Amino acid sequence: MNLDDQLFRYFGTTDLAAVPPQVLAAGIEHMQVDLGLEQDRARRFALWALLHILGGAPALDVAFKDEGDREAARRFMGLSEQAGED
């Protein structure tokens, strides 16, 4: 998945700072629906990770059936918290 492609798909631009709040909310909702429909594990994880960054990710037990995927998500969350502290 290309990040710019995903941002353009869901928000109509690659510049999130230019996205009005109502468009951001609608894009996040669209991503949540797509996450629920996605069957490919890698694509699911990528969608979940972007949703996490945007504050719209579902709980890990809802998003991932596999414990390995939940653990990978926990590691991602920890890394993203560390990056935010810098």
Rosetta blueprint (number, residue, H / E / L):
1 M L
2 N L
3 L H
4 D H
5 D H
6 Q H
7 L H
8 F H
9 R H
10 Y H
11 F H
12 G L
13 T L
14 T L
15 D L
16 L H
17 A H
18 A H
19 V L
20 P L
21 P H
22 Q H
23 V H
24 L H
25 A H
26 A H
27 G H
28 I H
29 E H
30 H H
31 M H
32 Q H
33 V H
34 D H
35 L H
36 G H
37 L H
38 E L
39 Q L
40 D L
41 R H
42 A H
43 R H
44 R H
45 F H
46 A H
47 L H
48 W H
49 A H
50 L H
51 L H
52 H H
53 I H
54 L H
55 G L
56 G L
57 A L
58 P L
59 A L
60 L H
61 D H
62 V H
63 A H
64 F L
65 K L
66 D L
67 E H
68 G H
69 D H
70 R H
71 E H
72 A H
73 A H
74 R H
75 R H
76 F H
77 M H
78 G H
79 L H
80 S H
81 E H
82 Q H
83 A H
84 G H
85 E H
86 D L
